[in-house]
Every structure is written in C-alpha cells, then in structure tokens.
Amino acid sequence: MQTQVSHLSDLKFNLETWRRELRFHFNEMDTFEEKLEEIAAREYNKSASISIEQFQNRILIEKDAISKLKHRCKSKMANLNKVHDYGNGFETKFQSDHRPLMEDMRTYIKMHYELKEEMMTFFLNWLE
C-alpha cells in the first residue's frame, strides 16, 4: 500500500512539473512573438519577413500544443485526485495510462528546444 501511495505522489510530481514547464514555455513564446514584432517593425528585406511569418505560425502551433498538453496534465491530475481505492492494479493502470502523456511531453520538449534554437539563431542574425 505504501508503495502505491508513493507512486501516486511521483505521478503527481511529474504532472505538476510538466504543467510548470508548459506555463514557462507558453510565456517564453509570448516573449519570442514580441521580439519577432520588433524585428518586423524594422522593415528588413523580404527574406526576413518570410522567416518572421513562418516563426509566428510555428509559435501559434506551439501554443496550441502547449494548451492541449496542459489540459491533458490537468485532466490526469483530476483523475489521480479522485482515486480512493489504491488496490487491485492501481499502480499498473496509472503507470500505463501515464506513458502516452510522458512520451508526448518528451516529443514536445524536444521540438520546443529545436524551435527555440532556430529562433535564437534567427535573432542573432537580425538583431543588432
């Protein structure tokens, strides 16, 4: 029983950590949008405008993905909070239910940092 309660605590910890990270990334995307608008206001050449528009579109897509992941984390947390019976396969059920979200978070984080790296390179090239 103590192992199962501990496992529940670990799952909640993961969900809370992911939610904080997703909130941070969402705010970071707002900051990147502001920087792109600053570059766009400088009226650089057409290639800069094309890249800016592409990044803005990717930010919108990323923010949508963040919102969906945050919702999934919130739903998962609500389900964990509703659990009253820790017996009979609780640990196995929640561990297997947790895996798809964990894999989606890994994929999202990898893609987020790839986008961030591309944007930082772009900013270095266009900001003085």
C-alpha positions as CSV (number, residue, x, y, z in Angstrom):
1,M,0.0,0.0,0.0
2,Q,2.8,2.4,0.9
3,T,4.5,1.8,-2.5
4,Q,1.3,2.6,-4.3
5,V,0.7,5.8,-2.4
6,S,4.3,6.8,-3.1
7,H,3.8,6.0,-6.8
8,L,0.8,8.2,-6.8
9,S,2.9,11.0,-5.3
10,D,5.5,10.5,-8.0
11,L,2.9,10.7,-10.8
12,K,1.5,13.9,-9.3
13,F,5.0,15.4,-9.0
14,N,5.6,14.7,-12.8
15,L,2.3,16.3,-13.7
16,E,3.0,19.4,-11.6
17,T,6.5,19.7,-13.0
18,W,5.2,19.4,-16.6
19,R,2.5,22.0,-16.0
20,R,5.0,24.5,-14.7
21,E,7.3,23.8,-17.6
22,L,4.5,24.3,-20.1
23,R,3.4,27.6,-18.5
24,F,7.0,28.8,-18.7
25,H,7.2,27.8,-22.4
26,F,3.9,29.5,-23.2
27,N,5.2,32.7,-21.7
28,E,8.5,32.3,-23.5
29,M,6.6,32.1,-26.8
30,D,5.0,35.4,-25.9
31,T,8.4,36.9,-25.5
32,F,9.6,35.5,-28.8
33,E,6.5,36.9,-30.5
34,E,7.3,40.3,-29.1
35,K,10.9,40.1,-30.4
36,L,9.6,39.0,-33.9
37,E,7.3,42.0,-34.0
38,E,10.3,44.2,-33.1
39,I,12.3,42.8,-36.0
40,A,9.3,43.1,-38.3
41,A,8.9,46.8,-37.4
42,R,12.4,47.5,-38.7
43,E,11.4,46.7,-42.2
44,Y,14.1,44.3,-43.2
45,N,14.2,42.6,-46.6
46,K,11.6,40.1,-47.8
47,S,13.6,37.0,-46.6
48,A,13.3,38.3,-43.0
49,S,9.6,38.9,-43.4
50,I,9.1,35.3,-44.7
51,S,11.1,33.9,-41.8
52,I,9.2,36.1,-39.3
53,E,5.8,34.9,-40.6
54,Q,7.0,31.3,-40.5
55,F,8.1,31.7,-36.9
56,Q,4.9,33.4,-36.0
57,N,2.9,30.5,-37.4
58,R,5.1,27.9,-35.6
59,I,4.6,29.9,-32.3
60,L,0.8,29.6,-32.8
61,I,1.1,25.9,-33.4
62,E,3.3,25.5,-30.4
63,K,1.0,27.5,-28.1
64,D,-1.9,25.3,-29.3
65,A,0.2,22.2,-28.5
66,I,1.1,23.6,-25.1
67,S,-2.6,24.3,-24.3
68,K,-3.6,20.7,-25.2
69,L,-0.8,19.3,-23.1
70,K,-1.7,21.5,-20.1
71,H,-5.3,20.3,-20.4
72,R,-4.2,16.6,-20.5
73,C,-2.0,17.2,-17.4
74,K,-4.9,18.9,-15.6
75,S,-7.2,16.0,-16.5
76,K,-4.7,13.4,-15.5
77,M,-4.2,15.3,-12.1
78,A,-8.0,15.4,-11.6
79,N,-8.2,11.6,-12.2
80,L,-5.4,11.0,-9.8
81,N,-7.1,13.2,-7.2
82,K,-10.3,11.2,-7.5
83,V,-8.6,7.8,-6.7
84,H,-9.9,6.4,-3.5
85,D,-9.1,2.8,-3.9
86,Y,-5.3,2.1,-4.2
87,G,-5.7,-1.6,-4.6
88,N,-6.2,-4.1,-7.4
89,G,-3.9,-2.9,-10.2
90,F,-3.9,0.8,-9.3
91,E,-0.2,1.2,-9.9
92,T,-0.2,-0.7,-13.2
93,K,-3.2,1.1,-14.5
94,F,-2.0,4.6,-13.8
95,Q,1.6,3.8,-14.9
96,S,0.3,2.5,-18.3
97,D,-2.1,5.5,-18.6
98,H,0.8,7.9,-17.8
99,R,3.1,6.6,-20.6
100,P,1.4,8.2,-23.6
101,L,1.5,11.6,-21.9
102,M,5.1,11.1,-20.9
103,E,6.1,10.3,-24.4
104,D,4.1,13.2,-25.8
105,M,5.9,15.5,-23.3
106,R,9.3,14.2,-24.4
107,T,8.4,14.8,-28.0
108,Y,7.1,18.3,-27.3
109,I,10.1,19.3,-25.3
110,K,12.5,18.1,-28.0
111,M,10.6,20.0,-30.6
112,H,10.3,23.1,-28.4
113,Y,14.1,23.3,-27.9
114,E,14.7,22.8,-31.7
115,L,12.3,25.7,-32.4
116,K,13.9,27.8,-29.7
117,E,17.4,27.1,-31.1
118,E,16.3,28.1,-34.6
119,M,14.7,31.3,-33.3
120,M,17.8,32.3,-31.3
121,T,19.9,31.8,-34.4
122,F,17.5,34.0,-36.4
123,F,17.6,36.7,-33.6
124,L,21.4,36.7,-33.7
125,N,21.3,37.2,-37.4
126,W,18.8,40.1,-37.4
127,L,19.2,41.9,-34.2
128,E,22.0,44.4,-33.8
